[in-house]
Amino acid sequence: MDRLGEVVEQSASEIYVFAADDFRFILVNRGARENLGYSLAELSEMHPWDLKPEFSEEEFKAFVGPLLSAEVPRLSFETVHGRKDGSTYEVSVSLQLIQSQGEFVFFAAIRDISEFNSIRDRLERTSSRLDAILNNTRMAIFMMDEQQNCSFMNRAAEELTGYSFEEAVGRCLHGLIHHQYPDGSPFPIEECPIDRAFPERHQISGEDMFVHKDGHFYNVSYTASPMVDSSGSTVGTIVEAFNIDAVVAARDELAKSHRRLERSVRTFQQAEKIAKLGSWEFDVETQSLTFSDQAYKIMGLDQQRPMTLDDTLEFYSPHERERVEALYLESRRTGKNLDFTAEIVGRGGQRRQARIIAEFVENAKGGKSVMIGTVRDITEKLQAMLDLRYAASHDDLTGLLNRNAFEARAVERLKDAAAINCTFYAMLFDLTGFKFVNDTFGHQTGDKLLRRIAKQIEDAVPANAILARWGGDEFAVLSPLSMSEDEVQDFASNLLLTIEEAVDLGEGGVGVSATCGVAESTALASLDALIHKADLALYHGKAREPGTVHFYNSSMELPHVERRRAIETVTQALGEDRVQSGYQPIIQITDNRLIGFESLMRLKAGDDTLIPASAVIPAIMDPILSRQISVRMFENVSRDLPSLMAAHGGVQYVSINATEADLISRDFVPRVFEALERHHINPAWVTLEITETMLMVGDNQNVKSVLDQLRSRGIRIALDDFGTGYSSLTHLRDFPIDRVKIDASFVRDICTSVMSKNIVQAMVVMSRSLGIEVIAEGIETEEQRRTLLEIGCYYGQGYLFSPAVPVDEACALRFGYSDKETA
């Protein structure tokens, strides 16, 4: 024990030796006695737990139990020792149970770690601040090692790329987010400017496109800098990047839209090159405030100038200070993060907009008494947003409100009118003759004219009216509240006179006129309903009295109501399979012999009564519904034709009416032959009836091509309502016509009007001379039949023989060789 005592006494560490039975100190070396302040005599009467405030006797004995039972050879732990003067210090302990001169004793080597822990706390605090800054910034930050593999990503970088740090760490960043061009071609790492920062040992900045984890490309602005250690060796690369999709999109939009936005485009281009972001730290306990160099620049302050929170308030605009101070105090009271925008006044009185973001972080003791934040100059961004909002709400040609902005303001006007129980008027102006200007002088002249007219209207409308360019050559105006009908009449009429004035645009006298439709708002009306009424009034006026002002009245709704009802009726009938075919016989009138049928649409009501086609003409004229009707009729004829031919041996064909939508449809020809082939119908058994108006569509060459294709495969073409259209001789010459059908209006008067009889005779002679078969429609009397025979027309149809009847009745019809039908 004496030898052990000598070693213990001379040791540089604090050494304690205490008995394994009663735990009294046997030896405590000089270094420990001096640090504790106790004499050896005092210590000999003490136990280890007397020096350790955190241990009771029972707890200490239980703690060293594993050493006594030889479960472990050593215990290493940190604890606190209490000095005689009541102070404490932190220590690390290595405790062993050893045998000395036949006795077991505890041997404890103690190291004072108070200074070490203080340093560690400061390091943890610094690290915490750094993490907060990195994760608080909106800038994405990556770090790459010597092999260009990812070694760090902050939260913004994870959001930017779609990859978590766990997914990216250890992998080549270029291979993750920069491996191909937008066109799909590979982007070799050797060509990557970001990856050149490491070997070339200099900072590289620019713009590029990254590939997101989900595969989409996005624009970024980046800075890549080599990381150099204390020895000067390059150990990796740090990359700062942020998404500039919004900036690029705004820049592109501004470049296309308006000259007045060119200054904002230049601002965006400058903003792409540099992101002005500074950091700062505020210690609530010490009231110390620290700015980074960039933060000093943004706030317009002298660098290295000591600052307090009160000092910084002076650099906000006077009207902002009270609000900013309240936000800081509220954040300190609640611990909530800061995120606000305010105006700051820089050097020379320059005013800038800045966004301040901050959060509380834990200090070394675990309390949230330090605020870490950033400040960013967003002046240019806000200006660009204002410019974009203007571009989004105004027409780029005339500078007037566009339709979206007009509708938004109109909704507010409806609310205002309802609140004070008054009305206002919506006016739509449509130019007449503007297309002629475009076609004659070109679109540039047309644009100049539109701008001039827009300026004339803008100068003429009251200050509290709402004016917009509604469409290509349409303008919309909302009158002020409580404007009377007479006032609106006068205003709109005067505006029409203003528009009608000839305007010299350097191309000679250029002028247009306009028509105006007006509708008054009502308390419960929606904007859509109000504009609908003004639109009805406008088009009612254009059709009846263009160049004047027309006020809406409910009678204008009737054609639209009828069209809607007709469309609903036909749509429902199609869905319920109530669109059927009626077959009217076509007769060789020399001997009453049946040679064919015309298939006519028959629409059944829900109670099986027939709805006349005249009741649903608006639906038949609808291009979408007419196509659906055509498909159904071809199906009906293809299904019924075999039965008709089996019942009547003399039937040569069934004719079916085509629509204009059919003739301009790309799939009409294959659709017809697909239906015929599916039902095993010979195309020669089908005649397609068309009208002269169908031959006068804009693309008549395409119509001719469709008819040629049908005729080349056996289908015959009949020209219906012959004589009622235009340029009939031209049509007979230019189109593949096999039959003409003389309109019933001529047949009706053939026995009473010499003129009608001569016209029919001329049409018959002309057609027969061209080798075209002639069929007379609407034969109702025996006298009409005999007159047609006299002038050489040998085929006809009409009520004299039979109306159109369902297929089963058509199969039961009987015709013979007498002078009349023998049904």
C-alpha positions in Angstrom: 0.0 0.0 0.0 3.0 2.3 0.7 4.2 1.8 -2.9 0.7 2.5 -4.2 0.5 5.6 -2.1 3.8 7.0 -3.5 2.6 6.4 -7.0 -0.8 8.1 -6.3 0.7 11.1 -4.6 3.1 11.9 -7.5 0.5 11.4 -10.2 -0.4 14.4 -12.5 -4.0 13.3 -12.4 -6.4 13.4 -9.5 -6.2 10.0 -7.9 -8.6 8.6 -5.3 -8.2 5.2 -3.5 -11.0 4.0 -1.2 -11.8 0.8 0.6 -13.9 -1.9 -1.0 -15.6 -2.7 2.3 -16.5 0.5 4.1 -15.8 2.9 1.1 -13.7 5.2 3.2 -10.9 7.1 1.4 -7.5 5.5 1.9 -5.4 7.8 -0.4 -6.2 11.0 -2.1 -3.2 12.5 -4.0 -2.0 16.1 -3.7 -3.6 17.3 -6.9 -7.1 16.1 -5.8 -6.7 17.6 -2.3 -5.7 21.0 -3.7 -8.6 21.0 -6.1 -11.1 19.9 -3.5 -9.8 22.0 -0.6 -9.9 19.2 1.9 -7.0 17.9 4.0 -6.1 14.2 3.9 -7.3 13.9 7.5 -10.7 15.3 6.5 -10.9 13.0 3.5 -10.1 9.9 5.6 -13.4 10.4 7.3 -15.3 10.8 4.1 -16.8 8.6 1.4 -17.0 9.0 -2.4 -20.7 10.0 -2.3 -19.8 12.9 0.0 -18.0 14.5 -3.0 -20.7 13.7 -5.5 -23.9 15.7 -5.0 -25.8 13.6 -7.5 -25.2 10.3 -5.7 -26.7 9.1 -2.4 -24.9 6.3 -0.5 -27.4 3.7 -1.8 -27.1 4.9 -5.4 -23.3 4.9 -5.3 -23.1 1.4 -3.9 -25.5 0.2 -6.5 -23.6 2.0 -9.2 -20.3 0.2 -8.3 -21.9 -3.1 -7.8 -20.9 -4.5 -11.2 -17.2 -3.9 -10.3 -17.6 -5.8 -6.9 -19.3 -8.7 -8.7 -16.6 -8.7 -11.4 -19.2 -8.2 -14.1 -17.2 -5.5 -15.6 -13.4 -4.7 -15.2 -13.8 -0.9 -15.3 -16.4 1.9 -15.0 -16.0 5.1 -17.0 -18.4 8.0 -16.4 -18.8 11.8 -16.1 -20.0 13.4 -12.8 -19.6 16.5 -10.7 -17.3 16.9 -7.7 -18.2 19.3 -4.8 -15.4 21.3 -3.2 -15.1 22.2 0.4 -16.1 25.8 -0.4 -19.4 24.6 -2.0 -18.4 25.0 -5.6 -18.5 22.2 -8.1 -16.5 21.1 -11.1 -17.2 18.6 -13.9 -14.9 15.5 -14.0 -14.5 12.3 -16.0 -13.9 9.2 -13.8 -12.2 5.9 -14.6 -12.9 3.5 -11.7 -11.3 0.0 -11.2 -11.3 -2.5 -8.4 -7.7 -3.6 -7.8 -5.8 -5.8 -5.4 -2.9 -4.2 -3.5 -0.9 -6.1 -0.9 -3.7 -8.7 -0.6 -6.5 -6.2 -0.2 -9.2 -5.1 -2.7 -9.5 -1.3 -3.1 -11.2 1.0 -5.5 -8.8 3.0 -7.7 -10.3 6.1 -9.3 -8.4 8.3 -11.9 -10.1 11.7 -12.2 -9.8 14.3 -14.9 -11.2 17.9 -14.6 -13.3 18.4 -17.8 -14.9 21.7 -16.9 -12.9 23.6 -19.6 -13.4 20.8 -22.1 -17.2 20.9 -21.6 -17.2 24.7 -21.9 -15.5 24.4 -25.3 -17.8 21.7 -26.4 -20.8 23.8 -25.5 -19.5 26.7 -27.6 -18.9 24.4 -30.5 -22.4 22.9 -30.3 -23.8 26.4 -30.2 -21.8 27.5 -33.2 -22.8 24.3 -35.1 -26.5 24.9 -34.2 -26.3 28.4 -35.5 -24.7 27.3 -38.7 -27.3 24.6 -39.2 -30.1 27.1 -38.6 -28.6 29.6 -41.1 -28.1 26.8 -43.7 -31.6 25.5 -43.3 -33.2 28.9 -42.9 -31.8 30.2 -46.2 -33.9 29.7 -49.4 -30.6 29.1 -51.2 -30.0 25.4 -52.0 -26.5 24.5 -50.8 -24.6 21.3 -51.8 -21.1 20.1 -50.9 -19.1 17.7 -53.0 -15.9 15.8 -52.0 -12.8 15.3 -54.1 -14.6 12.7 -56.2 -17.5 15.1 -56.8 -19.8 12.9 -54.7 -22.4 14.6 -52.5 -21.3 15.1 -48.9 -23.9 17.7 -47.7 -27.3 19.0 -48.7 -29.4 21.6 -46.8 -33.2 21.5 -46.6 -33.6 23.9 -49.6 -31.4 21.6 -51.7 -33.6 18.7 -50.9 -36.7 20.6 -51.8 -35.0 21.9 -55.0 -33.9 18.5 -56.3 -36.6 16.1 -54.9 -33.8 13.9 -53.3 -33.3 13.6 -49.6 -29.7 13.9 -48.3 -29.8 10.1 -47.4 -30.6 9.4 -51.1 -27.9 11.7 -52.4 -25.0 11.2 -50.0 -22.0 9.5 -51.5 -23.4 9.7 -55.1 -22.2 11.9 -57.9 -24.4 15.0 -58.0 -23.9 15.5 -61.7 -25.3 12.0 -62.3 -28.3 12.8 -60.2 -29.4 16.3 -61.3 -27.3 17.3 -64.3 -26.9 14.2 -66.4 -28.8 15.1 -69.6 -29.9 18.1 -71.7 -33.7 18.9 -72.0 -33.6 17.3 -75.5 -32.7 14.0 -73.9 -29.1 13.9 -75.1 -26.4 13.0 -72.4 -24.6 15.8 -70.6 -21.0 14.5 -70.0 -19.5 15.4 -66.7 -16.4 16.7 -68.5 -18.5 19.5 -70.0 -20.2 20.5 -66.7 -19.0 24.0 -65.6 -20.0 23.2 -62.0 -17.6 20.3 -61.8 -14.8 22.4 -63.2 -14.7 24.5 -60.0 -12.7 21.8 -58.2 -9.8 21.1 -60.6 -9.6 24.7 -61.8 -9.7 26.1 -58.2 -11.8 29.1 -59.0 -15.4 30.2 -58.5 -17.9 29.6 -61.4 -21.3 31.2 -61.6 -24.0 30.9 -64.2 -27.4 29.5 -65.1 -28.4 26.1 -66.2 -31.1 23.4 -66.1 -31.2 20.6 -63.5 -33.2 17.4 -63.7 -35.6 16.9 -60.8 -36.0 13.4 -59.2 -39.4 13.1 -61.0 -37.8 13.8 -64.4 -38.9 17.4 -65.1 -36.3 20.1 -65.9 -36.1 23.4 -64.1 -34.0 26.5 -64.4 -31.4 27.4 -61.8 -28.9 30.1 -61.0 -25.7 28.6 -59.4 -22.3 29.4 -57.9 -19.7 26.7 -57.6 -16.7 27.4 -55.4 -13.7 25.1 -54.5 -13.4 24.3 -50.7 -9.9 24.8 -49.4 -8.6 23.6 -46.0 -6.2 25.3 -43.7 -3.3 23.8 -45.5 -4.4 25.2 -48.8 -5.5 21.9 -50.3 -8.7 21.7 -52.3 -10.9 19.2 -50.5 -14.2 19.6 -52.4 -16.7 22.0 -54.0 -19.6 24.0 -52.5 -22.5 24.8 -54.8 -25.2 27.4 -54.2 -28.3 27.2 -56.4 -31.8 28.4 -56.5 -34.8 27.8 -58.8 -35.3 30.6 -61.2 -38.3 29.1 -63.2 -40.5 32.0 -62.1 -37.9 34.5 -63.1 -37.3 32.9 -66.5 -41.0 32.5 -67.1 -41.6 36.1 -66.1 -38.7 37.3 -68.3 -40.0 35.4 -71.3 -43.5 36.7 -70.8 -42.4 40.2 -70.4 -40.3 40.0 -73.6 -43.4 38.9 -75.6 -46.1 41.1 -74.1 -45.3 44.8 -73.9 -42.7 47.5 -74.4 -43.5 49.0 -71.1 -42.2 45.9 -69.5 -38.8 46.0 -71.1 -37.3 47.7 -68.0 -38.6 44.8 -65.9 -37.0 42.3 -68.2 -33.6 43.9 -67.7 -34.3 43.9 -64.0 -35.0 40.2 -64.1 -31.8 39.5 -66.1 -29.8 41.3 -63.5 -31.6 39.5 -60.7 -30.7 36.2 -62.2 -27.0 36.9 -61.8 -27.0 37.7 -58.1 -29.1 36.7 -55.1 -28.8 39.4 -52.5 -29.1 37.5 -49.2 -27.6 38.4 -45.8 -27.7 36.7 -42.4 -27.9 38.1 -38.9 -28.0 36.9 -35.3 -29.7 38.4 -32.2 -29.0 37.2 -28.7 -32.1 38.0 -26.6 -30.1 37.7 -23.3 -27.2 39.9 -24.2 -29.2 42.1 -26.7 -26.3 41.7 -29.1 -27.0 41.9 -32.8 -24.6 40.7 -35.4 -24.9 41.2 -39.2 -23.0 39.5 -42.0 -21.3 41.8 -44.6 -24.2 41.2 -47.1 -26.8 42.1 -44.5 -25.0 45.4 -43.9 -25.1 46.1 -47.6 -28.8 45.3 -47.9 -29.8 47.4 -44.9 -27.6 50.2 -46.1 -25.5 50.3 -43.0 -21.8 50.9 -42.4 -20.0 47.5 -41.9 -18.6 46.6 -38.5 -20.7 49.3 -36.8 -22.0 47.9 -33.5 -25.8 47.5 -33.6 -28.6 47.1 -31.2 -32.2 46.1 -32.1 -33.3 49.7 -31.4 -30.6 51.0 -33.8 -31.9 48.9 -36.7 -35.4 50.2 -36.3 -34.1 53.6 -37.4 -33.3 52.2 -40.8 -36.9 51.2 -41.6 -39.2 53.7 -43.2 -40.9 55.8 -40.4 -44.3 54.3 -41.3 -42.9 50.8 -40.9 -41.1 51.1 -37.5 -44.0 50.6 -35.2 -45.2 47.5 -37.1 -41.7 46.0 -37.3 -41.0 46.6 -33.6 -44.4 44.9 -32.7 -43.5 41.9 -34.8 -40.1 41.5 -33.1 -41.6 41.8 -29.6 -44.4 39.3 -30.5 -41.8 36.9 -31.8 -39.7 37.2 -28.6 -42.8 36.8 -26.4 -44.2 33.7 -28.2 -41.0 32.2 -29.7 -42.7 32.1 -33.1 -40.7 32.6 -36.3 -40.5 35.9 -38.1 -41.4 36.3 -41.7 -42.3 39.8 -43.0 -41.6 42.3 -45.7 -40.8 46.0 -44.9 -39.4 49.1 -46.6 -35.9 50.1 -45.6 -34.1 53.4 -46.3 -30.5 52.9 -47.5 -27.6 55.3 -48.1 -28.7 58.5 -49.8 -32.3 58.0 -48.8 -32.8 55.1 -51.3 -35.9 53.1 -50.4 -35.8 49.3 -50.9 -38.1 46.4 -50.1 -36.6 43.7 -47.9 -37.9 40.3 -46.7 -36.8 39.3 -43.2 -37.1 35.7 -42.1 -35.9 34.4 -38.7 -36.3 31.6 -36.2 -35.3 30.9 -32.6 -32.6 28.3 -32.1 -31.5 26.5 -28.9 -28.5 27.8 -27.0 -26.0 25.5 -25.3 -28.3 25.2 -22.3 -31.3 24.1 -24.4 -33.2 27.4 -24.2 -34.4 29.3 -27.3 -32.7 32.6 -26.6 -30.9 33.2 -30.0 -32.6 34.3 -33.1 -31.0 33.5 -36.4 -32.3 35.2 -39.5 -31.8 36.3 -43.1 -32.6 39.5 -45.0 -33.1 39.6 -48.8 -33.6 42.6 -51.1 -36.8 41.9 -53.0 -37.3 45.3 -54.6 -36.9 44.1 -58.1 -38.9 41.0 -57.5 -41.9 43.0 -56.2 -41.6 45.4 -59.2 -41.6 42.5 -61.6 -44.7 41.0 -59.9 -46.5 44.4 -60.3 -45.5 44.5 -64.0 -46.7 40.9 -64.5 -50.0 41.6 -62.8 -50.5 44.6 -65.2 -49.7 42.3 -68.1 -52.0 39.7 -66.8 -54.9 42.1 -66.5 -54.5 44.3 -69.7 -54.7 43.7 -73.4 -51.2 44.0 -74.9 -52.4 45.7 -78.1 -54.8 48.4 -76.8 -53.7 48.7 -73.2 -57.4 48.3 -72.1 -58.4 45.8 -69.5 -58.6 42.2 -70.8 -61.6 39.9 -70.4 -60.4 38.3 -67.1 -59.8 41.6 -65.4 -63.0 43.0 -66.8 -65.0 40.1 -65.4 -63.3 40.5 -62.0 -64.3 44.1 -61.8 -67.7 43.5 -63.1 -68.4 41.0 -60.3 -67.4 43.7 -57.8 -69.7 46.2 -59.5 -72.6 43.7 -59.3 -72.0 43.5 -55.5 -71.8 47.3 -55.2 -75.0 47.7 -57.1 -76.8 45.1 -55.0 -75.5 46.8 -51.8 -77.2 50.1 -52.6 -80.1 48.7 -54.6 -79.3 50.2 -57.9 -78.5 49.0 -61.4 -76.0 49.7 -64.2 -75.7 48.7 -67.9 -73.4 46.3 -69.8 -72.6 47.4 -73.4 -71.0 45.3 -76.0 -69.6 47.0 -79.2 -68.8 44.9 -82.2 -67.0 46.4 -85.2 -68.3 46.0 -88.7 -65.8 46.2 -91.6 -62.7 45.5 -89.5 -62.1 42.2 -91.3 -62.1 44.2 -94.6 -59.4 46.5 -93.2 -57.2 43.5 -92.2 -57.7 41.8 -95.5 -57.1 44.9 -97.6 -54.4 46.8 -95.7 -52.9 44.0 -93.6 -52.9 43.2 -89.9 -50.5 46.0 -88.9 -53.0 48.5 -90.2 -55.7 46.7 -88.5 -53.8 46.8 -85.2 -53.2 50.6 -85.6 -57.0 51.0 -86.2 -57.9 49.0 -83.1 -55.5 51.0 -81.0 -57.0 54.3 -82.3 -60.5 53.1 -81.7 -59.6 51.9 -78.2 -58.2 55.3 -77.4 -61.3 57.1 -78.8 -63.5 54.9 -76.6 -61.3 55.3 -73.6 -61.4 59.1 -73.9 -65.2 59.0 -74.3 -66.2 56.8 -71.4 -66.9 58.3 -68.0 -64.1 58.0 -65.4 -66.0 55.5 -63.3 -67.0 53.3 -66.2 -65.3 50.0 -66.8 -63.9 49.4 -70.3 -62.2 46.3 -71.8 -61.3 44.8 -75.1 -63.7 41.9 -75.1 -62.5 40.0 -78.1 -60.8 40.5 -81.5 -62.9 43.4 -82.6 -65.3 43.7 -79.6 -65.3 46.1 -76.7 -67.2 45.9 -73.5 -68.3 48.8 -71.2 -70.0 48.8 -67.8 -71.8 52.1 -67.1 -71.4 53.9 -63.8 -74.0 53.0 -61.2 -77.5 54.6 -61.5 -76.9 55.7 -65.1 -80.4 56.0 -66.7 -81.5 54.2 -69.8 -81.7 57.5 -71.8 -78.2 58.4 -70.7 -76.9 55.0 -71.8 -78.7 55.4 -75.1 -77.1 58.8 -75.7 -73.7 57.6 -74.6 -73.7 54.5 -76.7 -75.1 56.3 -79.8 -72.4 59.0 -79.5 -69.7 56.3 -79.1 -71.0 54.6 -82.3 -70.6 58.0 -84.1 -67.1 58.4 -82.8 -66.1 54.9 -84.0 -67.7 55.5 -87.5 -65.5 58.5 -88.1 -63.0 57.8 -90.9 -59.5 57.4 -89.5 -56.4 58.3 -91.6 -53.7 55.7 -90.8 -51.5 56.4 -93.7 -53.3 54.0 -95.9 -55.9 56.4 -97.1 -59.3 56.8 -95.4 -60.0 53.8 -93.2 -63.1 53.5 -91.2 -65.4 51.0 -89.6 -68.8 51.1 -88.0 -70.1 49.3 -84.9 -73.2 47.9 -83.4 -74.0 48.0 -79.7 -75.9 45.6 -77.5 -77.1 46.8 -74.1 -78.4 44.9 -71.0 -79.4 46.2 -67.6 -78.2 44.5 -64.5 -80.7 43.1 -62.0 -80.4 42.5 -58.3 -80.0 38.7 -58.6 -78.3 38.6 -62.0 -74.9 36.9 -62.4 -72.2 38.3 -64.6 -72.7 35.5 -67.1 -76.4 36.3 -67.4 -75.8 40.0 -67.8 -73.2 39.5 -70.6 -75.4 36.9 -72.2 -78.2 39.4 -72.5 -76.0 42.1 -73.9 -74.6 39.6 -76.4 -78.1 38.6 -77.5 -79.0 42.3 -78.0 -75.8 42.8 -80.0 -76.3 39.9 -82.4 -80.0 40.7 -82.7 -79.0 44.2 -83.8 -76.3 43.0 -86.2 -78.9 40.7 -87.9 -81.6 43.3 -88.1 -80.2 46.9 -87.9 -76.5 47.1 -87.7 -74.8 50.3 -86.7 -77.3 51.2 -84.0 -77.9 50.6 -80.3 -80.1 47.7 -79.2 -81.4 47.1 -75.7 -82.1 43.5 -74.6 -85.7 42.3 -74.2 -86.9 38.8 -73.3 -88.2 38.0 -76.8 -84.6 37.8 -77.9 -84.2 34.6 -75.9 -86.8 32.7 -77.9 -84.6 31.4 -80.7 -82.0 30.3 -78.1 -84.6 28.7 -75.9 -86.0 26.9 -79.0 -82.6 25.7 -80.0 -81.8 24.5 -76.5 -85.1 22.6 -76.3 -84.6 21.1 -79.8 -81.1 19.9 -78.9 -82.4 18.4 -75.6 -85.2 16.7 -77.4 -83.0 15.1 -80.1 -80.2 14.3 -77.6 -82.6 12.4 -75.4 -84.2 10.7 -78.4 -80.8 9.5 -79.6 -80.0 8.2 -76.1 -83.4 6.3 -75.9 -83.2 5.0 -79.5 -86.3 7.0 -80.6 -84.6 8.4 -83.8 -86.0 6.1 -86.5 -86.3 6.1 -90.3 -89.5 6.6 -92.2 -89.5 5.5 -95.9 -91.3 7.4 -98.6 -91.7 5.5 -101.9 -90.1 6.8 -105.1 -92.3 5.8 -108.0 -91.9 5.4 -111.8 -95.0 7.6 -112.5 -95.6 6.1 -116.0 -96.9 2.9 -114.5 -96.9 3.5 -110.7 -94.0 1.0 -110.3 -92.0 1.2 -107.1 -88.3 1.8 -107.8 -86.9 3.0 -104.5 -87.4 4.8 -101.1 -86.1 7.9 -99.5 -85.2 7.5 -95.9 -86.5 10.4 -93.7 -85.8 11.0 -90.0 -88.8 10.3 -87.8 -88.5 11.3 -84.2 -90.8 9.6 -81.7 -91.9 11.4 -78.5 -92.0 9.5 -75.2 -95.6 8.6 -75.9 -94.8 7.2 -79.4 -96.3 10.2 -81.1 -94.2 11.6 -84.0 -92.3 14.9 -83.5 -92.1 16.7 -86.9 -88.6 17.5 -88.1 -89.6 21.2 -88.4 -89.9 21.2 -84.5 -86.2 20.3 -84.1 -84.6 22.1 -87.0 -82.1 23.9 -84.7 -80.8 20.6 -83.5 -80.6 19.2 -87.0 -78.5 22.2 -87.9 -76.1 21.6 -85.0 -72.9 20.2 -86.4 -72.4 17.7 -83.6 -75.9 16.4 -83.4 -76.3 16.3 -87.1 -73.4 13.9 -87.3 -74.9 11.7 -84.6 -78.2 11.7 -86.5 -76.4 10.8 -89.7 -74.7 7.8 -88.0 -78.0 6.6 -86.6 -79.8 7.0 -90.0 -77.1 5.1 -91.8 -77.4 2.3 -89.3 -81.2 2.3 -89.7 -81.0 2.1 -93.5 -78.3 -0.5 -93.5 -80.5 -2.6 -91.1 -83.8 -2.1 -93.0 -82.7 -2.2 -96.6 -82.6 -6.0 -97.0 -86.2 -6.2 -95.7 -87.4 -3.5 -98.1 -85.7 -5.2 -101.1 -87.0 -8.6 -100.1 -90.6 -7.2 -99.9 -90.4 -5.3 -103.2 -88.5 -6.9 -106.0 -88.4 -3.8 -108.1 -86.6 -1.6 -105.5 -83.3 -0.5 -106.9 -82.1 1.8 -104.0 -82.8 3.7 -100.8 -81.7 7.3 -100.7 -80.5 8.9 -97.5 -79.8 12.6 -96.7 -76.3 13.7 -95.9 -75.5 16.8 -93.8 -72.9 19.5 -94.2 -71.1 18.1 -91.2 -70.9 14.7 -93.0 -69.3 16.2 -96.1 -66.5 18.0 -94.1 -65.9 15.2 -91.7 -62.7 13.3 -92.2 -64.2 9.9 -91.2 -67.4 10.2 -93.2 -66.4 8.0 -96.2 -64.9 5.1 -94.1 -67.8 5.3 -91.6 -70.4 4.9 -94.4 -68.7 1.9 -96.0 -68.0 0.3 -92.6 -71.7 0.4 -91.8 -72.6 -1.0 -95.3 -70.0 -3.8 -95.0 -71.1 -4.7 -91.5 -74.7 -5.2 -92.8 -73.6 -6.8 -96.2 -75.1 -3.9 -98.2 -74.1 -3.4 -101.8 -73.1 0.4 -102.2 -75.0 0.4 -105.5 -78.2 0.1 -103.4 -77.6 3.4 -101.7 -78.1 7.0 -103.0 -76.7 9.9 -101.0 -78.9 13.1 -101.2 -77.2 16.4 -100.8 -78.3 20.0 -101.2 -76.8 22.8 -103.3 -75.9 24.8 -100.1 -73.6 21.9 -99.1 -71.6 22.4 -102.3 -70.9 26.0 -101.4 -68.9 25.5 -98.2 -65.5 27.1 -98.1 -63.6 23.9 -98.9 -65.7 22.7 -101.8 -62.7 20.8 -103.3 -62.7 18.6 -100.2 -66.5 18.0 -100.7 -65.9 17.1 -104.3 -63.2 14.6 -103.2 -65.6 13.0 -100.7 -68.4 12.6 -103.4 -65.9 11.2 -105.9 -64.8 8.6 -103.4 -68.4 7.6 -102.6 -69.3 7.4 -106.3 -66.2 5.5 -107.3 -67.3 2.7 -105.0 -70.9 2.5 -106.2 -72.9 5.0 -104.2 -75.1 7.3 -106.4 -75.4 11.0 -105.7 -78.7 12.9 -105.8 -79.0 16.8 -105.8 -82.0 17.6 -103.5 -84.1 20.7 -103.7 -82.9 21.4 -107.2 -83.6 24.9 -108.5 -83.8 26.6 -105.1 -80.0 27.1 -104.6 -77.4 29.0 -106.6 -75.3 28.2 -109.7 -77.1 24.9 -110.4 -75.5 24.5 -113.8 -72.1 24.9 -112.4 -72.8 22.2 -109.8 -74.1 19.8 -112.4 -70.8 20.4 -114.3 -68.3 20.3 -111.4 -69.7 17.6 -109.1 -70.6 13.9 -109.7 -74.4 14.1 -109.8 -76.5 11.1 -110.9 -80.0 12.4 -110.0 -81.7 15.7 -109.4 -84.8 16.1 -107.3 -87.1 19.0 -108.3 -88.2 20.9 -105.3 -91.8 20.5 -104.2 -92.3 24.3 -104.4 -92.2 24.1 -108.2 -94.3 20.9 -108.4 -97.0 22.5 -106.2 -97.7 25.3 -108.8 -97.0 23.3 -111.9 -100.7 23.1 -112.9 -101.6 26.7 -112.0 -98.5 28.6 -113.0 -97.1 28.6 -116.5 -93.8 30.0 -115.1 -93.4 27.1 -112.7 -94.3 24.6 -115.5 -91.8 26.1 -117.9 -89.1 26.1 -115.1 -89.7 22.4 -114.4 -89.7 21.6 -118.1 -86.4 23.5 -118.5 -84.8 21.6 -115.6 -86.0 18.2 -117.0 -84.7 18.9 -120.5 -81.4 20.2 -119.2 -80.9 17.3 -116.8 -81.9 14.6 -119.3 -79.5 16.1 -121.8 -76.7 15.6 -119.3 -77.7 12.0 -118.7 -79.0 12.8 -115.2 -82.2 11.2 -113.9 -84.9 13.6 -112.7 -87.3 13.0 -109.7 -90.1 15.3 -108.8 -90.9 15.8 -105.1 -94.2 16.7 -103.5 -96.6 15.1 -105.9 -100.0 15.3 -104.3 -102.5 15.2 -107.1 -103.2 13.1 -110.2 -103.2 16.3 -112.2 -99.6 17.1 -111.1 -98.5 13.5 -112.0 -100.0 13.8 -115.6 -98.4 17.2 -116.1 -95.0 15.9 -115.1 -95.4 13.0 -117.6 -96.3 15.5 -120.3 -93.1 17.4 -119.8 -90.9 14.3 -119.7 -90.4 13.7 -115.9 -91.0 10.0 -115.2 -90.1 9.6 -111.5 -91.6 11.2 -108.4 -92.6 10.9 -104.8 -95.2 12.5 -102.7 -98.4 12.0 -100.7 -100.2 10.9 -103.9 -98.4 7.7 -103.5 -97.6 7.5 -99.8 -96.1 9.6 -97.0 -93.0 8.3 -95.2 -93.9 5.3 -93.1 -92.1 2.9 -90.7 -90.2 0.0 -92.3 -92.8 -2.6 -91.5 -95.5 -0.5 -93.2 -93.2 0.3 -96.1 -92.7 -3.5 -96.7 -96.5 -3.9 -96.8 -97.1 -1.3 -99.5 -98.2 -2.5 -102.9 -98.0 -0.6 -106.2 -99.2 -1.7 -109.6 -99.7 -0.6 -113.2 -103.0 1.3 -112.8 -103.2 5.1 -113.0 -103.2 5.3 -109.1 -101.5 3.8 -106.2 -103.1 0.5 -105.0 -102.0 0.2 -101.4 
